[in-house]
Amino acid sequence: MSAKEYRTVRSARGGLLVVEGVPGIAFGDRVLIRDHRNRQRNGLVIRSAEQSSLIQVYEGTDDLDLESTWVRFLDQPLEISLSLELLGRVFNGIGEPRDGRPPIVSNIRRNVNGSAINPAARTYPRKFIQTGISTIDGLNSLVRGQKLPIFSGSGLPHNRLTAQIVRQAGLVDEESSFSIVFAAMGVSHTDARFFEDEFAASGVLGNVVMFINLADDPPVERLAVPRVALTAAEYLAFDQDRHVLVVLTDMTNYAEALREVATAKGDVPSRKGYPGYLYSDMAEIYERSGRIRDRHGSITLLPVVSMPSDDITHPIPDLTGYITEGQLVLSRELHNQGIYPPVHISPSLSRLMKDGIGRDDTRGDHPQVASQLYALYARALETRNLASIVGADELSGQDRRYLDFADAFDRRFVGQGEDEDRSIIETLNLAWDLLSMFPKDVLTRVSESDLAKYHHSGKD
């Protein structure tokens, strides 16, 4: 660590400092800034040239007297201390305690940018993670090592949904250790309190690591949050052999901060003003999830992406879809009908679902039941559209059955209580209750043996 301090700050804007006349500065080096009141701030070098260096200051540049600001370059990247004492703690965006308790003391400190994983060392995501939510477990199953984003919109209950997932998520086999890393970016004080109170009241906080970046915190701190959170997750997964679920909310706030910082430092804008490296930047974050050969632990990623104007083609959800393995899409129409959680199953998809369900993971009939539910619901939506044109009274008896199925599916399968934790067996049994609204000859995607075992309407 350098003992030299420089007083050559030339300008400050948008959380960025320009320092001149400092040789040998490397991109990513950590910086300490001492202001005129002798208070300390943290920074990171984000651009280095012969004449000047550009520093992002995590605590912002407000009230800095440039003439009396001293800068020390530490010749080391941003690091956090790691130990099992992370569990049950609440930190800010750069890993400093915000729960009033002491900092983590450990001889293990790691660069928050992580280490590249050799692609040949990766192993395929497998094994089911139960969230207790039927639309996820039954139709868009989450698999250990997967990246499955939630696409939401302004005013939709994604905060309540992620809180419920954190409270309820677990493994079907109870022998393995399971932990959660929760990172919130750009959230309001009210939302931050909501998450902390929810986890504490439900008793899961002791198994959760929380990183909170508030809306009035500097945007540059927001850029560190997912990297700090994933560094903690990598330690828990690959050093402590735990299966870790990482929830990142909201990646749109992260991307907005990235655009703000990129504009301030003069990067060339691309789609909707976002920098051209938005894709690679998000991929760098998302690809830190997964499983590694010969390691018992895994990192499963559940990022929340709020879509501006409910536009799924917006650059943030659009690029996220290229990197991840599916999506859960929240519906404003279902939300307006009072259905919670308003997961719209038609555009929702889990591409790795087939590798985490079935006889050895959930139940033998699960793949066929999911396929049959999707087929019936797709037909039911077509019937709803037809009824909106010609009227329900003009429909045939079979079409009315599809309408009844769609209503029951939305109300009973999609809709569930915020504190209702359904096991995968309960979800599959509920699915058979709905499938039994139809005679057996309509259910062409399930086997005869499953029909004989689970179909119970008595209609043939």
C-alpha positions, -999 to 999 in steps of 0.1 A, spaced: 0 0 0 14 34 -10 20 59 17 20 88 -8 -9 111 -11 -16 134 -40 -33 167 -40 -37 170 -78 -75 167 -82 -85 188 -111 -123 182 -113 -152 163 -98 -185 155 -115 -212 128 -110 -192 108 -85 -160 109 -106 -127 125 -98 -100 135 -123 -65 133 -108 -34 145 -128 3 138 -126 2 103 -110 24 78 -128 20 40 -129 -17 38 -121 -35 7 -132 -71 2 -141 -91 -13 -112 -68 -1 -85 -84 9 -52 -82 45 -40 -86 63 -6 -98 99 -7 -94 122 23 -114 154 22 -110 188 39 -127 175 70 -104 145 72 -132 121 63 -123 91 42 -140 80 10 -134 49 -12 -127 49 -49 -117 28 -79 -96 37 -110 -118 33 -140 -95 50 -166 -58 55 -166 -37 76 -190 -3 93 -190 -17 127 -181 -46 119 -158 -66 91 -140 -103 89 -136 -116 76 -103 -152 66 -94 -159 75 -57 -184 51 -40 -195 77 -15 -199 104 -42 -181 137 -47 -206 160 -30 -191 187 -8 -155 180 -19 -131 210 -17 -108 201 -46 -79 222 -32 -80 203 1 -87 168 -12 -59 142 -9 -58 110 -29 -39 78 -20 -35 50 -46 -34 16 -29 -21 -5 -58 -48 -31 -51 -83 -39 -63 -115 -36 -43 -116 -66 -19 -139 -79 8 -133 -101 38 -149 -135 37 -160 -160 64 -191 -179 74 -199 -149 96 -213 -132 65 -245 -151 70 -271 -131 89 -254 -98 81 -264 -67 62 -238 -47 42 -238 -17 19 -228 -18 -17 -191 -22 -11 -193 -47 17 -192 -24 47 -216 -32 76 -249 -13 77 -264 -34 105 -245 -16 133 -223 -47 139 -185 -49 135 -168 -55 102 -159 -91 92 -124 -100 104 -108 -127 83 -75 -137 67 -94 -144 35 -98 -113 13 -107 -115 -24 -110 -93 -54 -147 -85 -60 -141 -89 -98 -136 -126 -93 -115 -150 -112 -123 -163 -146 -137 -198 -146 -122 -222 -171 -151 -232 -193 -138 -268 -194 -141 -269 -156 -178 -260 -157 -204 -288 -153 -239 -288 -165 -266 -273 -142 -288 -301 -126 -310 -308 -96 -342 -291 -86 -345 -260 -63 -379 -257 -47 -393 -222 -43 -427 -231 -30 -444 -212 -59 -464 -234 -83 -458 -214 -115 -420 -217 -110 -417 -252 -95 -443 -268 -117 -439 -250 -151 -406 -231 -150 -384 -251 -126 -353 -236 -112 -321 -258 -115 -289 -255 -95 -264 -234 -114 -291 -218 -137 -296 -181 -145 -333 -174 -145 -343 -137 -146 -377 -122 -135 -390 -97 -160 -413 -72 -143 -427 -38 -147 -433 -6 -127 -458 -12 -100 -458 -50 -103 -450 -70 -71 -415 -83 -79 -403 -72 -45 -429 -93 -28 -422 -122 -51 -384 -122 -45 -390 -118 -7 -412 -149 -9 -386 -169 -29 -359 -160 -3 -382 -171 25 -392 -203 10 -364 -215 -14 -347 -247 -5 -335 -281 -16 -357 -312 -18 -328 -332 -3 -323 -317 32 -287 -331 35 -271 -303 15 -264 -268 29 -283 -240 12 -278 -203 16 -290 -171 -1 -272 -139 -11 -295 -110 -16 -284 -79 -33 -306 -48 -38 -295 -20 -60 -311 15 -60 -340 6 -38 -359 30 -16 -355 32 22 -390 17 24 -381 -13 2 -349 -18 21 -367 -19 54 -393 -43 39 -367 -68 29 -349 -67 62 -381 -69 82 -394 -98 61 -363 -119 64 -359 -112 101 -396 -119 109 -396 -152 90 -364 -164 106 -344 -169 74 -321 -139 79 -295 -161 97 -290 -179 64 -290 -148 42 -262 -123 33 -277 -89 24 -261 -62 3 -282 -30 2 -276 0 -21 -302 27 -16 -316 50 -42 -299 80 -27 -265 63 -26 -241 73 -53 -247 55 -86 -210 44 -88 -215 23 -57 -243 5 -75 -218 -9 -100 -200 -28 -72 -230 -44 -56 -235 -75 -79 -197 -81 -79 -194 -79 -41 -225 -102 -37 -212 -128 -62 -178 -128 -45 -195 -137 -12 -216 -163 -31 -184 -179 -47 -169 -182 -12 -200 -199 2 -204 -222 -28 -169 -232 -37 -150 -229 -4 -178 -239 20 -196 -264 -4 -230 -247 -1 -257 -244 -27 -262 -206 -30 -292 -188 -46 -282 -152 -55 -311 -127 -59 -301 -94 -77 -328 -67 -77 -330 -46 -98 -306 -50 -127 -323 -21 -145 -311 2 -117 -276 -13 -122 -277 -6 -160 -290 30 -154 -260 36 -131 -237 21 -157 -251 45 -183 -247 75 -160 -211 67 -152 -203 59 -189 -217 92 -200 -198 111 -173 -165 96 -184 -172 102 -221 -179 67 -235 -197 65 -268 -234 57 -263 -252 29 -281 -289 18 -279 -310 42 -258 -278 59 -245 -264 27 -229 -227 20 -235 -218 -4 -262 -203 -28 -236 -236 -32 -217 -239 -68 -230 -204 -78 -220 -207 -60 -186 -239 -79 -177 -225 -112 -191 -195 -107 -168 -219 -107 -139 -243 -134 -150 -216 -159 -160 -202 -160 -124 -231 -184 -116 -230 -221 -123 -213 -253 -111 -177 -264 -112 -164 -299 -116 -153 -316 -84 -169 -289 -63 -200 -298 -43 -215 -263 -42 -233 -243 -69 -244 -207 -76 -279 -201 -90 -288 -167 -102 -322 -150 -100 -319 -114 -113 -349 -91 -114 -352 -69 -145 -379 -42 -145 -389 -34 -181 -393 3 -188 -428 9 -202 -433 -30 -200 -412 -32 -231 -396 -67 -232 -375 -56 -263 -358 -28 -242 -320 -33 -243 -318 -45 -207 -343 -74 -208 -334 -80 -244 -297 -85 -237 -305 -104 -204 -325 -129 -225 -294 -137 -246 -272 -144 -216 -296 -163 -193 -315 -196 -196 -351 -185 -197 -373 -159 -180 -402 -155 -156 -425 -127 -170 -449 -109 -147 -483 -99 -162 -499 -65 -155 -533 -80 -166 -531 -108 -140 -520 -82 -114 -550 -60 -122 -572 -90 -116 -558 -93 -81 -539 -125 -89 -506 -130 -70 -480 -138 -81 -489 -126 -115 -466 -149 -135 -477 -151 -171 -467 -186 -181 -471 -182 -219 -439 -161 -224 -422 -176 -194 -396 -203 -199 -370 -223 -181 -346 -238 -207 -329 -261 -182 -361 -273 -165 -359 -308 -181 -325 -314 -164 -339 -308 -129 -372 -326 -128 -385 -361 -132 -384 -393 -113 -350 -388 -95 -357 -351 -87 -394 -343 -83 -418 -369 -95 -420 -391 -126 -451 -374 -140 -437 -339 -137 -424 -334 -173 -456 -347 -189 -479 -327 -165 -461 -295 -173 -463 -301 -210 -500 -309 -208 -508 -278 -187 -490 -256 -212 -509 -271 -241 -543 -268 -224 -537 -232 -213 -525 -222 -248 -558 -236 -262 -578 -219 -234 -562 -185 -242 -573 -189 -279 -608 -197 -267 -608 -166 -245 -599 -145 -275 -627 -162 -295 -652 -155 -267 -642 -118 -266 -653 -117 -303 -684 -139 -306 -694 -140 -269 -692 -169 -245 -728 -179 -252 -719 -189 -288 -692 -213 -277 -695 -250 -278 -696 -271 -246 -659 -281 -251 -649 -245 -255 -667 -235 -224 -647 -262 -205 -615 -246 -217 -627 -212 -205 -635 -228 -171 -601 -244 -171 -583 -210 -178 -602 -193 -150 -595 -221 -125 -558 -222 -136 -553 -185 -130 -572 -185 -97 -559 -218 -82 -526 -227 -98 -511 -192 -106 -527 -175 -76 -514 -184 -42 -509 -167 -9 -479 -147 -1 -472 -170 28 -483 -201 11 -453 -225 6 -464 -254 -17 -442 -284 -20 -436 -298 -55 -459 -327 -47 -487 -303 -37 -481 -284 -69 -483 -316 -90 -514 -328 -72 -530 -294 -78 -521 -297 -115 -539 -331 -117 -570 -315 -100 -571 -291 -130 -563 -317 -156 -591 -338 -142 -616 -311 -155 -611 -328 -189 -619 -364 -199 -589 -387 -203 -590 -388 -241 -582 -350 -242 -550 -355 -221 -527 -367 -249 -494 -356 -233 -495 -378 -202 -491 -415 -200 -518 -441 -195 -503 -452 -163 -502 -416 -149 -539 -412 -160 -548 -443 -142 -529 -432 -110 -537 -395 -108 -568 -386 -129 -598 -386 -106 -628 -369 -123 -644 -401 -134 -649 -387 -169 -639 -409 -197 
